[in-house]
Amino acid sequence: MTSDTVDEQFEADNLTVQIVDRILKERFSARFYLPIPVPRSAIEDIVDAANAGPSGFNMQPWNVYALFGSVKDALVKDMLAAFHADEPSTAKFDNMAVNVPEEFAARRRELGARLYGALGVSQDDLAKKREIQARNFRFFDAPVALIFTLNSQLKEGAWLDLGIFIQGAIIAARARGLEALSTPRYNDIIRTHLNFSPKDIVACGMAMGYADHEQVRQNYVRPAKRSLEEVLHIVGA
Ligand SMILES: Cc1cc2nc3c(=O)[nH]c(=O)nc-3n(C[C@H](O)[C@H](O)[C@H](O)COP(=O)(O)O)c2cc1C
């Protein structure tokens, strides 16, 4: 390889570094979407890219359902009815909703304060808070709803695999100008709408679409991330 091609290679790699880091750092949870349809081909390309990700023993334990139009609307209708009827979650895994250690609970409180505070809702305005929570079950009016499922016979390692797959989808979406946000799930209601194996459980829902950046700017202050010093523990260097 000549020095020219080494330089060219370096430049190309450097650009890749900039793009990838930018996508990772500038992505955010979009809770406001434009009513612009997402082409089916974009979802296919995004999932195709995520599907190339690594998994323990190459088991690839994920499935993802992409809901459009009337199929999405019918699910939203049923989930909203369940939410308004105060039906309990039917999530098939423990998402640590209670007894969260203080370190993590503090971040959760901070997020709540930011989400409701930015929308001008006081912490004790329960009716308004519920109205905002209901938006979760509408997938924040995003044009596409994704449902990620996992085989329930697999152990914790499969959740790692799925998390990597989901992040792959988020990055691939961001690269196409689409934003994504994980949402809650009513496992049993979703099962009635999608024909997935009884061995599979809903791990995560996701809204995906083109963000309404003006609304985001007005209503969302992204929560702080932990500092590098706090997270990275370099030893032996
Ligand atoms: C597994 C998972 C579930 C989430 N569930 C919700 C949710 O139900 N509602 C919501 O508004 N945000 C949800 N989020 C988004 C987080 O609140 C968000 O990622 C976090 O506050 C950091 O903000 P950022 O994504 O803008 O960097 C979820 C994120 C993940 C990874």
The ligand as a Gaussian input file, in Angstrom:
#p B3LYP/6-31G(d) Opt

LIG

0 1
 C      -35.680000      -0.513000      27.074000
 C      -36.139000       0.930000      27.048000
 C      -37.452000       1.251000      27.368000
 C      -37.894000       2.563000      27.324000
 N      -39.199000       2.838000      27.587000
 C      -39.641000       4.104000      27.452000
 C      -41.017000       4.403000      27.637000
 O      -41.826000       3.526000      27.919000
 N      -41.433000       5.675000      27.482000
 C      -40.559000       6.693000      27.160000
 O      -41.006000       7.836000      27.018000
 N      -39.227000       6.450000      26.994000
 C      -38.758000       5.182000      27.119000
 N      -37.423000       4.914000      26.926000
 C      -36.498000       6.006000      26.572000
 C      -35.614000       6.424000      27.755000
 O      -36.373000       7.166000      28.687000
 C      -34.439000       7.251000      27.204000
 O      -33.648000       6.427000      26.390000
 C      -33.565000       7.845000      28.283000
 O      -34.309000       8.731000      29.099000
 C      -32.356000       8.581000      27.709000
 O      -32.768000       9.617000      26.852000
 P      -32.307000       9.660000      25.310000
 O      -32.766000       8.358000      24.689000
 O      -32.993000      10.853000      24.700000
 O      -30.804000       9.766000      25.282000
 C      -36.974000       3.601000      26.976000
 C      -35.656000       3.272000      26.654000
 C      -35.245000       1.955000      26.682000
 C      -33.814000       1.623000      26.294000

